[in-house]
Amino acid sequence: MTNRITLWLTCLALFSVGFPGCLQKGANVAPEPLEERGASPRSEFELIDRHALNAPKPVEQSLESLAAYLIAPAKNDRQKVRAIYRWITHNIGYDDKGYFAGKYRDLNSLSVLAQRRAVCDGYAGLIKTLGQHAGLEVVNISGYSKGYSYSVHQTDAINHAWNAVKIDGQWQLLDATWGAGYLDEKNKRFVHRFQAHYFLTPPEQFIYDHFPKDSKWQLLQPSISKADYDKRVYLRPAFFRVGLAIDSHPQGMIKARNKIVVTLRAPQEAAITAQLLQGRYELDKSHTAIQKKPGQYEISATFPRPGEYVLRLFTKRQDEPGAFHWALDYRIRASQGMQADVIPVSPDQAFFDTGLKVGSHPHRLIDAKKQVVVTILAPDEALMSAILYKDNKRLDKSLTFVQRKAGQYEILAVFPRPGEYLLRLFAKRKDDTTNVYKQALDYQVKVSRGMSGKIGFPKTFALFKKKGGYLYTPMQRHLEVGTMQTFKLAVPGAQQVAVVIGRKWSHLEKQGAYFVGNVAIDMGKVSVYAKFSDGNRYGGLLQYVAD
């Protein structure tokens, strides 16, 4: 009993300084949903889980009757321990009130069963007691654990307890405490959230966040040292569930100058996002970039100043609805900061999915006077659009113009006044029928002067992009009434192109690959239409304002 109280107090002392030895803290991501996500197929435990979760109250009055009920339908030892694990993780909550009040409950199995509250040693003790009543060989294991806010400097004392159970002659590992849920510190309460990862976890995965005092319970050949355990990258259950694997950086602490590139091996269906944190603050997303390559992900991070950072990665399957799940943390010590004007662009996944490549501006920051032209290399099936922002507000769409020429897109932007702007590019594939453009790339533009007067570009319609149209003149949105304007544009596949003002149609002359003509501007909307060989009707390409 003395040993159990000592372990409980050790857990609590570490927990109070921000290290959850006995229980994991909730992260700033959605918890794992209540569903089977273990290594075994769902069907293997579906019936035994349902049986355990529907235990009648009379059988829960004693350890003997509960064990007898839980294992009644079990066909083997694996199902026996599963029934016990599932009942405990569903019915025993972490002793959050005792933790916050500093009052310690009795930890023996009878008391845990009666009070339905425990800490790690109580969970492990109940697993062992019920397992023994079920005829299983179970041991309690004490050691070191990693959790939310983990630091290698906080694992110098024993801070956790879990179990090993012998199944078919082989020892296997489980942690009922971490399988039961997590502690929501903001609301000071325990949240029940089943986590199947910690049921019969493969030893080579378990060792990333559990290090037993007795090395034989690593169940590894050869075993690793405590120093190696402390250095390993901090991996979460979602990392293994999605099928990720460490590639470039096996250690959790990385020393860098002002940037770093981390690679992970990943299956085709895996999706990844990233955060860069300094202290409690998340840095702008421009400091991280993720590129998917065959069989792997490449995650880049840049650091604006010297200091310590956390690169936190999240993952889920691409077809999985809902939020991404916390996958791993790297702690990075940067010796230098990277100047803003040399920070590379950080494309979003849509940039790579549509086959785009950076053309004219490889750095995120662009210095401009009044306007800017950015080029992006693009395959034929890619479509792009752009929006300009200032002070987190979306500006008029006429301030950007996107058109395609010779295997690349030109993105033009004009700025109404000096200051800082965000030029955000979007992309999609032509065969994407959703008509939804996805965020692809951001540029930060510092404008020294700005452009006065009536500014902006003509409005473009979907047909202009779809047909790969390219406008030479006029590029300004506002056309002065009474002037003669020269129109010149390329429209691949078009038979005829006309400028329409009111009811007046002015057909442009086809000169090689171009349609050219001079048009007198009258008051009203000025539109450009084209007719193609695959139809008899004209479709809209561009629209101007005459004033």
ChimeraX attribute file (.defattr): number of C-alpha atoms within 10 A of each C-alpha:
attribute: neighborCount
match mode: 1-to-1
recipient: residues
	/A:1	8
	/A:2	7
	/A:3	9
	/A:4	17
	/A:5	15
	/A:6	14
	/A:7	22
	/A:8	25
	/A:9	16
	/A:10	17
	/A:11	25
	/A:12	24
	/A:13	16
	/A:14	19
	/A:15	20
	/A:16	12
	/A:17	10
	/A:18	15
	/A:19	24
	/A:20	25
	/A:21	33
	/A:22	31
	/A:23	28
	/A:24	23
	/A:25	22
	/A:26	18
	/A:27	15
	/A:28	8
	/A:29	11
	/A:30	12
	/A:31	18
	/A:32	19
	/A:33	11
	/A:34	11
	/A:35	11
	/A:36	18
	/A:37	20
	/A:38	18
	/A:39	15
	/A:40	12
	/A:41	10
	/A:42	13
	/A:43	9
	/A:44	11
	/A:45	19
	/A:46	11
	/A:47	14
	/A:48	22
	/A:49	20
	/A:50	13
	/A:51	20
	/A:52	22
	/A:53	16
	/A:54	10
	/A:55	14
	/A:56	12
	/A:57	8
	/A:58	9
	/A:59	15
	/A:60	16
	/A:61	13
	/A:62	12
	/A:63	17
	/A:64	15
	/A:65	14
	/A:66	23
	/A:67	22
	/A:68	15
	/A:69	19
	/A:70	29
	/A:71	25
	/A:72	13
	/A:73	15
	/A:74	18
	/A:75	10
	/A:76	11
	/A:77	19
	/A:78	18
	/A:79	20
	/A:80	24
	/A:81	27
	/A:82	21
	/A:83	26
	/A:84	25
	/A:85	28
	/A:86	25
	/A:87	23
	/A:88	24
	/A:89	24
	/A:90	17
	/A:91	13
	/A:92	24
	/A:93	22
	/A:94	27
	/A:95	21
	/A:96	19
	/A:97	14
	/A:98	15
	/A:99	19
	/A:100	13
	/A:101	8
	/A:102	11
	/A:103	9
	/A:104	16
	/A:105	18
	/A:106	15
	/A:107	22
	/A:108	17
	/A:109	22
	/A:110	17
	/A:111	15
	/A:112	20
	/A:113	22
	/A:114	13
	/A:115	14
	/A:116	15
	/A:117	21
	/A:118	29
	/A:119	29
	/A:120	27
	/A:121	29
	/A:122	29
	/A:123	32
	/A:124	27
	/A:125	26
	/A:126	27
	/A:127	27
	/A:128	24
	/A:129	20
	/A:130	26
	/A:131	22
	/A:132	15
	/A:133	16
	/A:134	21
	/A:135	13
	/A:136	18
	/A:137	16
	/A:138	23
	/A:139	21
	/A:140	16
	/A:141	20
	/A:142	22
	/A:143	20
	/A:144	23
	/A:145	28
	/A:146	28
	/A:147	22
	/A:148	18
	/A:149	14
	/A:150	18
	/A:151	15
	/A:152	14
	/A:153	8
	/A:154	21
	/A:155	19
	/A:156	10
	/A:157	16
	/A:158	21
	/A:159	29
	/A:160	30
	/A:161	29
	/A:162	27
	/A:163	23
	/A:164	23
	/A:165	23
	/A:166	16
	/A:167	18
	/A:168	10
	/A:169	8
	/A:170	9
	/A:171	17
	/A:172	21
	/A:173	22
	/A:174	25
	/A:175	29
	/A:176	30
	/A:177	30
	/A:178	26
	/A:179	23
	/A:180	28
	/A:181	25
	/A:182	26
	/A:183	20
	/A:184	15
	/A:185	13
	/A:186	7
	/A:187	8
	/A:188	12
	/A:189	16
	/A:190	20
	/A:191	18
	/A:192	18
	/A:193	18
	/A:194	24
	/A:195	26
	/A:196	27
	/A:197	23
	/A:198	24
	/A:199	22
	/A:200	23
	/A:201	18
	/A:202	16
	/A:203	17
	/A:204	11
	/A:205	16
	/A:206	21
	/A:207	22
	/A:208	18
	/A:209	18
	/A:210	22
	/A:211	25
	/A:212	20
	/A:213	15
	/A:214	10
	/A:215	15
	/A:216	11
	/A:217	21
	/A:218	21
	/A:219	19
	/A:220	13
	/A:221	8
	/A:222	9
	/A:223	12
	/A:224	13
	/A:225	10
	/A:226	15
	/A:227	9
	/A:228	9
	/A:229	21
	/A:230	24
	/A:231	15
	/A:232	18
	/A:233	20
	/A:234	24
	/A:235	24
	/A:236	22
	/A:237	21
	/A:238	21
	/A:239	22
	/A:240	15
	/A:241	17
	/A:242	20
	/A:243	16
	/A:244	20
	/A:245	16
	/A:246	16
	/A:247	14
	/A:248	12
	/A:249	15
	/A:250	14
	/A:251	16
	/A:252	20
	/A:253	21
	/A:254	18
	/A:255	13
	/A:256	17
	/A:257	17
	/A:258	20
	/A:259	20
	/A:260	16
	/A:261	15
	/A:262	16
	/A:263	19
	/A:264	17
	/A:265	18
	/A:266	22
	/A:267	16
	/A:268	14
	/A:269	12
	/A:270	21
	/A:271	19
	/A:272	23
	/A:273	19
	/A:274	22
	/A:275	18
	/A:276	25
	/A:277	17
	/A:278	15
	/A:279	11
	/A:280	8
	/A:281	9
	/A:282	13
	/A:283	16
	/A:284	10
	/A:285	15
	/A:286	20
	/A:287	20
	/A:288	25
	/A:289	22
	/A:290	21
	/A:291	19
	/A:292	19
	/A:293	13
	/A:294	9
	/A:295	12
	/A:296	19
	/A:297	21
	/A:298	17
	/A:299	21
	/A:300	19
	/A:301	23
	/A:302	24
	/A:303	28
	/A:304	17
	/A:305	14
	/A:306	15
	/A:307	16
	/A:308	18
	/A:309	23
	/A:310	21
	/A:311	20
	/A:312	17
	/A:313	21
	/A:314	20
	/A:315	22
	/A:316	23
	/A:317	18
	/A:318	13
	/A:319	9
	/A:320	11
	/A:321	8
	/A:322	9
	/A:323	13
	/A:324	21
	/A:325	24
	/A:326	25
	/A:327	23
	/A:328	20
	/A:329	24
	/A:330	22
	/A:331	21
	/A:332	23
	/A:333	18
	/A:334	22
	/A:335	15
	/A:336	15
	/A:337	15
	/A:338	17
	/A:339	12
	/A:340	15
	/A:341	12
	/A:342	12
	/A:343	20
	/A:344	21
	/A:345	20
	/A:346	25
	/A:347	24
	/A:348	22
	/A:349	19
	/A:350	19
	/A:351	24
	/A:352	16
	/A:353	15
	/A:354	20
	/A:355	16
	/A:356	21
	/A:357	16
	/A:358	17
	/A:359	14
	/A:360	12
	/A:361	15
	/A:362	16
	/A:363	16
	/A:364	22
	/A:365	19
	/A:366	20
	/A:367	14
	/A:368	19
	/A:369	17
	/A:370	18
	/A:371	18
	/A:372	16
	/A:373	16
	/A:374	18
	/A:375	19
	/A:376	18
	/A:377	19
	/A:378	22
	/A:379	15
	/A:380	16
	/A:381	13
	/A:382	23
	/A:383	25
	/A:384	26
	/A:385	21
	/A:386	22
	/A:387	19
	/A:388	24
	/A:389	16
	/A:390	14
	/A:391	10
	/A:392	9
	/A:393	10
	/A:394	11
	/A:395	15
	/A:396	11
	/A:397	17
	/A:398	18
	/A:399	21
	/A:400	24
	/A:401	21
	/A:402	23
	/A:403	20
	/A:404	25
	/A:405	15
	/A:406	10
	/A:407	10
	/A:408	19
	/A:409	25
	/A:410	19
	/A:411	20
	/A:412	19
	/A:413	22
	/A:414	22
	/A:415	28
	/A:416	17
	/A:417	14
	/A:418	15
	/A:419	16
	/A:420	18
	/A:421	20
	/A:422	20
	/A:423	22
	/A:424	16
	/A:425	23
	/A:426	19
	/A:427	23
	/A:428	24
	/A:429	21
	/A:430	16
	/A:431	10
	/A:432	12
	/A:433	8
	/A:434	9
	/A:435	10
	/A:436	11
	/A:437	17
	/A:438	17
	/A:439	19
	/A:440	23
	/A:441	22
	/A:442	22
	/A:443	23
	/A:444	20
	/A:445	22
	/A:446	18
	/A:447	22
	/A:448	14
	/A:449	15
	/A:450	15
	/A:451	16
	/A:452	10
	/A:453	6
	/A:454	10
	/A:455	15
	/A:456	23
	/A:457	23
	/A:458	25
	/A:459	17
	/A:460	20
	/A:461	14
	/A:462	13
	/A:463	16
	/A:464	24
	/A:465	20
	/A:466	15
	/A:467	16
	/A:468	19
	/A:469	20
	/A:470	20
	/A:471	20
	/A:472	12
	/A:473	12
	/A:474	16
	/A:475	15
	/A:476	14
	/A:477	20
	/A:478	19
	/A:479	23
	/A:480	15
	/A:481	15
	/A:482	12
	/A:483	12
	/A:484	13
	/A:485	16
	/A:486	14
	/A:487	21
	/A:488	21
	/A:489	19
	/A:490	22
	/A:491	24
	/A:492	14
	/A:493	15
	/A:494	20
	/A:495	13
	/A:496	17
	/A:497	28
	/A:498	23
	/A:499	22
	/A:500	18
	/A:501	20
	/A:502	12
	/A:503	6
	/A:504	10
	/A:505	15
	/A:506	16
	/A:507	19
	/A:508	21
	/A:509	16
	/A:510	17
	/A:511	11
	/A:512	8
	/A:513	12
	/A:514	19
	/A:515	21
	/A:516	21
	/A:517	18
	/A:518	15
	/A:519	18
	/A:520	13
	/A:521	20
	/A:522	19
	/A:523	14
	/A:524	14
	/A:525	16
	/A:526	20
	/A:527	20
	/A:528	24
	/A:529	21
	/A:530	21
	/A:531	18
	/A:532	17
	/A:533	10
	/A:534	9
	/A:535	8
	/A:536	8
	/A:537	10
	/A:538	15
	/A:539	17
	/A:540	17
	/A:541	24
	/A:542	22
	/A:543	20
	/A:544	22
	/A:545	20
	/A:546	18
	/A:547	13
